[in-house]
Amino acid sequence: MPVHTFKALLVHPSHSLSEFLFVNSRQPTQPLAITTISTYVRSVLRLSPIASQVGSKLPLFRSVASDKALCNGVPLDDVLLMGNWSSSTVFTNHYRRDRQTTQNISTAVINEIP
């Protein structure tokens, strides 16, 4: 539904009551605060299967979106540019989710120690 609403807004921008894409429901002429949007995004990430794969630490939305783009065939250079990654090395070594393990290896090893 949010995507449909966004597409409708693009087609009919003259019907918008505000110049902002995300508005405060209590004050529709004011933009939604960045912290509020961040809270909403984290809430959605907590509900996703990705959250259970990484243990207690919630992944960065930027990391998840970048991985999804790569899986859908977007070239790495475009992902790095649009994600504002400092370098391909930083992204690949620290944030690229398809290269990270889905199992906590430390826990598995410790649990095997008598």
N, C-alpha and C positions, 0 to 999 in steps of 0.2 A: 504493500500500500504506500509506503513512503516514496518509492521510486515512481509510482504512478502519479502521486501528488507533485513531485518535483517536475516530471515531464509536463504535467498540466500547467504548472507555473511558467515553464519555458515557452509554452505555446501561447499563453495568455498573460504576458507580464503586465499589461495595463490594468489588470484586475487586482494586482498586489496592493495591499494597504501599507506596505513598508518597502524600503529599499534594501533591506537585509534579507538574506536567505533563511536564517534561523532567528526567530523572534521570541521574545519573552511572552509567555501566555498571559501574564498579569499586566504587562505593558507592551502591547503589540507594536508600538512604534519604536521600541528599544530592541537592540540586538541581544541575542542570547549570549550569556557570558561564556568565555572559552572554558572555564572550569566546569560549567554545567554540561557543555557538550562532551568534555572529557569524561565526566562522570557517567553520562549515558553510554558512551562508547565502551568504557570499562565494564559496565553492567552487561552489555551485550556479549562482550568477550568472555565474561565469567560463565555465561550460559552455553558457550560453544564447546564442542568436543576438544578444541585446542587447549583450553584451560586445564582439562584433566590430563593431557599428555605431558605438560611441563611441570607438574607438581604444584607447589604453593605459589610460585612466582608467575604472575600474569604476563603474557607476552606483550610487547609493544604493538599497537595497532599498525604502525608503520611497517613493522616486520611482517606481520600477518598479511597485510595488503600487498607488500612487495612480493612475498612468496606466491600469493594467489596470482598476481600478474605474471610472474615467471612461469607458473604452471599452465597459464592460458596462452603462452607463446609470446609474451611481450619481451623484446630483446633486453638483455641485462643492462646495456648502456642507458636505455630509456627508463628502466626501473631505478637505476642509480640517480639519474637526473631528476626524475619526478619525486623520488623519495628523499631528495636532498641528502643522500648518503655522502660522507666525507671521502670515501674511497671504496673501490670494489673489494679490497682486502678486508676492510673493517666490516662491511656488510656480509661477505662470505664467511669470515671466521667467527663472527659474533652474533649475527642476527638472522642469517639465512636458515629458515626453519626446516626445509627439506633435507638439510645436511646434519641437523641435530638429531640425537637419539630420542626415541620416545619412551625409553625406560631409564630409570635412575640406576646407573651402573654401580655407584657407590653403595647404595642400599642393598643391591643384589649381592655384592661381594661381602659386605658386613654380615648379612643374614646367613651366609654360608660358613662363617667362622664359628667353630664349636665353643 
